[in-house]
Amino acid sequence: MKRNCTISQLLLRSILIMMLVITVVIVMITGQKGALPEANASDISTASSSGSLSASASSHSVNRAAAPVSLDAVGTGVPTFERSIAKTSVAKKSSNEKIVYLTFDDGPSKLTDQVLDILKKENAAATFFVLGEHAKHSPEVIYRIVDAGHAIGNHSFDHKYDDLYSSFTHFWGQIKATEEVLKEIIGVRPELVRAPGGTYGHFDETYFNLLEQGGYKVFDWDVDSGDSKRRGVPASEIVKNVTSTKLKNEMIVLMHDGTGHAETVKALPEIIKFYKKHGYTFRALSTEQSPVQFHISPSVKNKGRNSPSLAWVQKNVVPNADLFGPGQSLVLEAAGVETRLDPGEYSLRNGQYQVPIRTVMERLGAQVKWDQSNRTAVIVWGDVRIIIDTKRETITGEQGESSARKGPVAINHDKSSLWIPLRTLLESSGQTIVSVAASQKERRVKAQ
């Protein structure tokens, strides 16, 4: 009897110890899961005739490059890539700064010039996601977009869903075709990409991951203007769709400048007025910020698409990101003076050369001084005086008795250097870019 009691006590003690161990393990696992980053998702209720986004879709800012996720899980048979969800943008900005990114899809068309005129009048930056087949026939409009300081993005070649979303290799082919058209026109390959109709219901992990590995940044949107819900959506409805959307510190607005969107042009001044009234700054999208992307729809798993082979990925995707690095030196000739900027001493952003002010101007023979009290950079280059106001983000050029040239400037801070678009810097000094060329060894810009 006593022996039986002892055995029972031992069994009970063993059970209690096992329960304690299980409890500790559960607590540890739960704690680890609680430490994982979570997406900052916000519900978006939109719908368009092109199937841009269903009412159940939501968007989040992502930076697909940290926590391991295997593409084998979606049947690609390609290597493991990494991704994570980022809570903040890479670009440095005040936490309470309000920024709106106006974006236009499906151009260029005859309407694009009207959009550019309005943006110029309102001093508002924007991003144009263009179609290769349209850009090929309207290179002068692409030039104007870039010259005005706006960003250019890739929106595929012909916008045909049946081809784009039948397989990733077809989507990739259209992106590359448009990329080559734009490189031929403006000399650079845009890294910004927007999927026709948006990524929701179209993209799976293969599309997202391989485009990222190829060096592209895919952007969806926060605000759908609804200008593509049906033909001839009136301007009043477009304005209402935009202004009724809940405001937050950063907004990406979807609009269209393709043929048939004249009402969008009519609505644009009111949309800009609305955001100005609420204290927003207008900026172009940048590769330095975390993109807004819709969540993956469960329906895409049933599409039965063929995945690219490992050999195809290694041949086409893996080396592609190297195409976006400056690589070559930049040779600049201005006012009869020639200087060379090595890779790393300049950058390409949104199709424009960005340069450090002091480095470039001192090599061209100018004097550069920093006025700490006014937070301005003052450049004296012969009889030219240039003032860059970092607080107001403006640049003013003065030359002799001529009237001053003043305009907005996008300023980037890199440690102790101020970087601005090369074209803006040269034009403020009275110089006009007369030629831009690129070879395998170097890039050249000539101004006079």
Secondary structure as UniProt FT lines:
FT   HELIX           2..34
FT   STRAND          42..43
FT   TURN            49..50
FT   TURN            55..56
FT   STRAND          58..61
FT   STRAND          63..69
FT   HELIX           71..74
FT   STRAND          81..84
FT   TURN            95..96
FT   STRAND          99..107
FT   TURN            110..111
FT   HELIX           112..122
FT   STRAND          126..130
FT   HELIX           132..137
FT   HELIX           139..147
FT   TURN            148..149
FT   STRAND          151..154
FT   HELIX           161..164
FT   TURN            165..166
FT   HELIX           168..186
FT   STRAND          192..193
FT   TURN            196..197
FT   TURN            200..202
FT   HELIX           205..213
FT   TURN            214..215
FT   STRAND          217..218
FT   STRAND          223..224
FT   TURN            227..228
FT   TURN            231..232
FT   HELIX           235..243
FT   STRAND          250..256
FT   TURN            259..260
FT   HELIX           262..277
FT   TURN            278..279
FT   STRAND          281..282
FT   TURN            287..288
FT   STRAND          292..294
FT   HELIX           298..302
FT   HELIX           310..312
FT   HELIX           313..317
FT   TURN            318..319
FT   HELIX           320..324
FT   STRAND          329..334
FT   TURN            335..336
FT   STRAND          337..341
FT   TURN            343..344
FT   STRAND          347..349
FT   TURN            350..351
FT   STRAND          352..356
FT   HELIX           357..363
FT   TURN            364..365
FT   STRAND          367..371
FT   TURN            372..375
FT   STRAND          376..381
FT   TURN            382..383
FT   STRAND          384..389
FT   TURN            390..393
FT   STRAND          394..399
FT   TURN            400..401
FT   STRAND          405..408
FT   STRAND          412..414
FT   TURN            415..416
FT   STRAND          417..421
FT   HELIX           422..428
FT   TURN            429..430
FT   STRAND          433..438
FT   STRAND          442..447
//
